[in-house]
Each structure stands twice: as structure tokens, then as C-alpha cells.
Amino acid sequence: MRAGLKIVILCAALLGLGAARMPFEAGLTREMKLSGLLPPKIQISTSEKIGQTSSAVALGGLRTLVASFLNLRAFSLFTERKWDKVENTFYTIVDLAPHTRFYWDAGFWHMAYNASAYYAYESDLTPLRRRELWREYILKGRAFLERGIRNNPGDWSLHADMGFMLTDPNKLSAFGSFNETFATAAKAYQEAAATGKAPAYARRFHMYALARVQGREKEALALARSLYAEGRQNRTTTLTLLLLVLEAHENPSMDVTKRAIELFGSPKTAYENLALHWRRVNEHFPVYGLASAIASLEDTLSIPEKDRILNKPLPLPPGPDTWFHN
């Protein structure tokens, strides 16, 4: 057989073998990507951002190394207050290392906390522009964290980060409806707890957020009772107070003073805790039945008129109207 014909037959055989293997290899690649064993291909935009040398390193399988170097760059940009470059750098970092929790934590914090605080307190821009940028970076931090959760749905800490941010009194005004915000926060803490890996506080914080959602008091009360029944580890002051006010909401004729003393052990301790809760206006906790109970306890304890909590003005909640005045 002539050499040329042999080469043609050999090439045809190789092509046939390759074609036969393609469906198998495509299926294997897809399974490995779904299992997290094979990272997605680097996007052209990401390759352009990190440069030729870093792109070559990343393509060689050292994406985490490139991400580490970029994280150092992001820190340098943070110290220079170059917030747009910090944001862009972290989006590139998570393109390279989408399953590294630290980068999602750090990126969200730089946007929602460091950048927003800069515009709230330090920037020399006009009050209106500072207010716009303050809100813009909080929302950017939220969007970044939401993307992190989509990439890592089983990571309890990212869900907890979301719940923390959405219940932060210094951030609430950026999100719009308090009711919707607290409902989303409750869901975030619930999802953190559902992973089975979160600390015990995730379940309590789920209840704390749910208690602030108007229309879901019954659900919050059932959860509060369940947690309280589990024992001392869940009987925090906040949980106990929310149990009290949610019971008062369920039963308006309940003797709130008597129930408060029962829960806290003495009129003095009950009064101190109820008064503290009454003044936590910036956190938007419900206060059903507290005013009458506080007044009753002040009479019982002979609190002078000038020292009575109900006679003192409540603190103004933090917010943009205070921070960005002209």
C-alpha cells in the first residue's frame, strides 16, 4: 500500500476516533463543571482585565494565585479610596475564584461598608452627590453579595452576611420598604440556618428579622416560642422581649406587666429590659403593649417623673436625612 494512502487512512481513523469521543468528553466536562471540579473558561473580558501574563498563568490552572495578587491590588486601591477600581477588581477576582468565600466577603464589605461610609462622612462632594453615592455603593454591595450567594448557595456565611446588612440600622434607608427588607433578611438567615452549618444565632436572627415584618407576627411568635422552649442558649434578652411583645400582639388583653416580671424574674429587671427595648427605635423592633407595662413598672418602682423613660424623647434613628444635611 502506498505511503500516501496509509497516511490518509490513519488520519481518517484518528478523526473518526475523535468524533466518537466528543460526546463523551463533552458530557464529562459538563459533569465536572457542575460538580465544581473544573472551573469555567475565563471570559475574554476577564482575560483583558488581568493582562496577558496573568491570563496565561490563570489558563495554566493557577487562577487562585492570580486572584491573590489581585486581592493585594484591591487593598492598595482601597487605601487610595479608588472605589470604582476596587469594585472592578473584585468582580475580576471572583470571576477567577468564584467559590472562595473570602473574596465575596471582602468585596461586598468594601462596597456596602467602606465606600458608603466614606461618602457618608469623609467625602468633600456636595451633600446631594454624597447621598447618591452612599446609596449606590450599598446597593452595589448587595448586588455583589447576591451574586456570591448564587455561586455558593450552600455557604451559610454569605446568607448571614445578607441578613446582617439588611438589618443594619445604618443601611436600612438605602433599601426602600422596611417591610420587604426585613422579610428578605429573615429569608437570608433562614437559608443560612438551613445549610445545617450555621451557628445557633442564625435561627435567632431569623426570628428577630421576622418579628419586624408587619403581617407575619403569628409566624414570628411561633418561632420565638419554639426557640425559647429549647432552653437557656436561646433565651437572650432580645428574644425574650420579642416573645413578650408578640404575645401582647396576639392577645391585647394580656397583662403585659405580669408576664414581663414572669419572664425576667423581678420588676426591676423587667423594667430595665423593657426600657432598653423601648429606646431601640433605630432597629424598628415591635413594641406592642410595652408603653402600658413600662408605665406600670415605673409606678411600682417609684421612678421619679424626671427619670421616667416615657417622659424622655426617643433618639432619632440614623439615616441620610441626618448625615447629608446642607
C-alpha positions in Angstrom: 0.0 0.0 0.0 1.4 3.4 -0.9 2.6 5.6 1.9 0.2 8.4 0.9 -2.8 6.1 1.2 -1.7 4.9 4.6 -1.5 8.4 5.9 -5.0 9.2 4.6 -6.4 6.1 6.3 -4.6 6.9 9.5 -5.9 10.5 9.5 -9.4 9.2 8.8 -9.2 6.8 11.7 -8.0 9.5 14.1 -10.8 11.8 13.0 -13.3 9.0 13.5 -12.0 8.3 17.0 -12.0 11.9 17.9 -15.6 12.3 16.7 -16.6 9.3 18.7 -15.0 10.7 21.8 -16.5 14.2 21.5 -20.0 13.4 23.0 -18.3 11.5 25.9 -15.8 14.2 26.6 -18.4 17.0 26.4 -20.6 15.2 28.9 -17.7 14.6 31.2 -16.6 18.2 31.0 -20.2 19.3 31.8 -20.4 17.0 34.8 -17.1 18.2 36.1 -18.2 21.9 35.8 -21.4 21.1 37.6 -19.5 19.3 40.4 -17.1 22.2 40.8 -14.1 20.1 39.7 -13.5 22.1 36.6 -13.6 25.9 36.6 -15.5 27.8 33.9 -13.5 29.2 31.0 -12.0 32.6 31.5 -14.2 35.2 29.8 -12.5 37.4 27.2 -13.3 40.5 29.3 -11.7 38.9 32.4 -8.6 38.0 30.3 -8.3 41.6 29.1 -8.6 43.0 32.6 -5.8 40.9 34.2 -3.4 41.2 31.3 -1.5 38.7 29.1 0.9 37.4 31.7 -1.7 36.8 34.4 -4.1 35.4 31.9 -1.5 32.9 30.8 -0.9 31.9 34.4 -4.7 31.6 35.0 -5.1 29.4 31.9 -2.3 27.3 33.3 -4.5 26.4 36.3 -3.2 28.9 38.8 -6.3 31.1 39.0 -6.2 31.3 42.8 -2.7 32.7 42.6 -3.8 35.4 40.2 -6.8 36.1 42.4 -4.5 36.5 45.4 -2.3 39.1 43.6 -5.4 41.0 42.5 -6.7 41.0 46.1 -3.4 42.7 47.1 -4.1 45.3 44.4 -7.6 45.8 45.6 -6.3 46.5 49.1 -4.0 49.1 47.7 -6.8 50.7 45.8 -8.9 50.7 49.0 -6.3 52.7 50.8 -6.3 55.2 48.0 -10.2 55.4 48.1 -10.5 54.5 44.4 -13.8 52.8 44.9 -14.7 52.2 41.2 -11.4 50.4 40.7 -11.9 48.4 44.0 -15.3 47.3 42.7 -14.0 46.3 39.2 -11.0 44.4 40.7 -13.2 42.3 43.0 -15.5 41.4 40.1 -12.4 40.2 38.2 -11.2 38.3 41.3 -14.5 36.4 41.8 -14.5 35.6 38.1 -11.2 33.8 38.7 -12.1 32.3 42.1 -16.0 32.1 42.3 -16.0 29.6 45.2 -13.6 31.4 47.6 -15.8 32.9 50.3 -13.2 35.4 51.4 -13.3 37.4 48.2 -17.1 37.7 48.2 -17.0 38.8 51.9 -14.2 41.3 51.2 -15.8 42.7 48.0 -19.2 43.2 49.5 -17.8 44.8 52.6 -15.6 47.3 50.6 -18.7 48.4 48.6 -21.5 48.4 51.1 -19.5 49.5 54.2 -16.2 51.1 53.4 -17.2 53.0 50.3 -20.6 54.0 51.6 -19.1 55.2 54.9 -16.6 57.3 53.0 -19.3 59.1 51.2 -21.4 59.5 54.4 -18.6 61.0 56.5 -15.4 61.9 54.6 -16.1 63.0 51.1 -16.0 66.7 50.2 -18.6 66.3 47.5 -22.0 68.1 47.7 -24.5 66.6 50.2 -26.8 65.5 47.3 -24.0 63.8 45.5 -22.7 62.1 48.7 -26.2 60.8 49.4 -26.5 59.3 45.9 -23.1 57.6 46.1 -23.7 56.4 49.7 -26.9 54.6 48.5 -25.3 53.5 45.2 -22.5 51.6 46.9 -24.7 50.0 49.5 -26.8 48.6 46.6 -23.7 47.6 44.7 -22.5 45.7 47.8 -25.9 44.0 48.0 -25.8 43.0 44.3 -22.3 41.7 44.6 -23.3 39.6 47.7 -26.4 38.3 45.9 -24.1 37.1 43.1 -21.9 35.4 45.6 -24.8 33.5 47.1 -25.9 32.4 43.6 -22.4 31.0 43.1 -22.2 29.4 46.6 -25.8 28.6 47.7 -24.6 26.2 50.4 -22.3 28.7 52.1 -24.1 29.8 55.3 -21.9 32.8 56.0 -22.8 34.6 52.8 -26.5 34.2 53.6 -25.8 35.5 57.1 -23.9 38.5 55.6 -27.0 39.3 53.6 -29.2 39.1 56.7 -26.7 41.3 58.7 -26.6 44.0 56.0 -30.4 44.1 55.5 -31.0 44.6 59.3 -28.2 47.2 59.8 -29.8 50.4 61.0 -27.2 52.4 59.1 -28.2 50.8 55.8 -32.0 50.4 56.1 -32.8 53.7 54.3 -31.0 52.6 51.2 -33.2 49.7 50.5 -36.7 51.2 50.4 -39.6 49.4 52.1 -38.6 48.3 55.6 -41.2 45.5 55.5 -39.7 44.0 52.3 -36.2 44.5 53.6 -36.8 42.7 56.9 -38.7 39.9 55.1 -35.7 39.4 52.8 -33.3 39.5 55.8 -35.4 36.8 57.6 -35.2 34.6 54.5 -31.4 35.1 54.3 -31.0 34.0 57.9 -33.4 31.1 57.4 -31.4 29.9 54.4 -28.2 30.2 56.4 -29.7 28.0 59.1 -31.0 25.6 56.5 -27.5 24.7 55.4 -27.0 22.9 58.7 -23.6 24.5 59.2 -24.5 27.9 60.6 -24.0 28.8 64.3 -27.1 28.8 66.6 -27.5 32.6 66.3 -28.7 32.3 62.7 -32.1 30.8 63.8 -32.5 33.5 66.5 -31.6 36.3 64.0 -34.2 34.8 61.5 -36.8 35.3 64.2 -35.5 38.8 65.1 -35.9 39.9 61.4 -39.3 38.1 61.0 -40.7 39.9 64.1 -40.2 43.2 62.3 -42.3 42.2 59.3 -45.8 43.5 59.6 -48.4 40.8 58.9 -46.1 37.9 60.0 -46.3 38.3 63.7 -48.1 35.0 64.2 -45.3 33.2 62.4 -42.6 35.0 64.3 -44.3 34.2 67.6 -44.4 30.5 66.8 -40.7 30.6 66.1 -40.0 32.6 69.2 -41.8 30.1 71.4 -40.0 27.2 69.7 -36.6 28.8 70.3 -37.4 29.8 73.9 -38.6 26.3 74.7 -35.2 24.9 73.6 -33.5 26.3 76.7 -31.1 28.9 78.1 -28.9 29.1 75.0 -31.7 30.8 73.1 -33.1 32.9 75.9 -31.3 36.1 75.0 -32.7 39.4 76.2 -33.8 40.3 72.7 -35.6 37.0 72.0 -37.4 37.2 75.4 -38.5 40.7 74.7 -39.8 39.8 71.3 -41.6 36.8 72.7 -43.3 39.2 75.2 -44.4 41.9 72.6 -45.5 39.2 70.1 -47.6 37.6 72.8 -49.1 41.1 73.6 -49.9 41.5 69.9 -51.6 38.1 69.8 -53.6 38.8 73.0 -54.2 42.6 73.5 -55.9 41.9 76.9 -52.8 40.1 78.3 -51.3 41.6 81.5 -48.0 42.6 79.9 -46.5 43.8 83.3 -47.2 40.4 85.0 -45.8 38.5 82.0 -42.7 40.7 81.9 -42.0 40.0 85.6 -42.5 36.3 85.0 -40.1 36.3 82.1 -37.4 38.5 83.7 -37.7 37.4 87.3 -38.3 40.8 89.1 -39.9 44.2 88.4 -36.6 45.9 88.4 -35.0 43.6 85.8 -38.2 43.7 83.7 -38.3 47.5 83.8 -34.6 47.8 82.8 -35.0 45.5 79.8 -38.4 46.9 78.7 -37.0 50.4 78.8 -33.9 49.4 76.8 -36.1 47.8 74.2 -38.4 50.9 74.0 -35.4 53.1 73.1 -34.1 50.8 70.3 -36.1 52.7 67.8 -33.3 52.6 65.2 -33.8 48.8 64.9 -37.5 49.0 64.2 -38.5 46.2 66.7 -42.2 46.0 67.6 -43.2 47.4 70.9 -46.8 46.0 71.3 -48.0 46.5 74.9 -44.7 48.0 76.2 -45.9 51.5 77.0 -48.5 50.5 79.5 -46.2 47.9 81.1 -43.4 50.4 81.4 -45.7 53.0 83.0 -47.0 50.3 85.4 -43.4 49.3 86.4 -42.4 52.9 86.9 -45.2 53.3 89.3 -44.3 50.1 91.1 -40.6 51.1 91.4 -41.5 54.7 92.3 -39.4 56.1 89.5 -39.2 59.9 89.7 -41.1 61.7 86.9 -37.9 63.3 85.5 -36.3 59.9 85.2 -39.2 58.0 83.6 -38.4 56.6 80.2 -41.7 57.5 78.7 -41.1 61.2 79.6 -37.8 61.3 77.6 -37.6 61.9 73.9 -36.7 58.9 71.8 -33.4 59.0 69.9 -33.6 59.9 66.3 -32.8 56.9 64.1 -29.7 57.2 61.9 -30.3 58.0 58.3 -29.4 60.1 55.3 -31.6 63.0 56.4 -29.2 63.5 59.3 -26.0 62.7 57.6 -26.5 64.7 54.4 -28.0 67.9 55.6 -26.8 71.1 54.0 
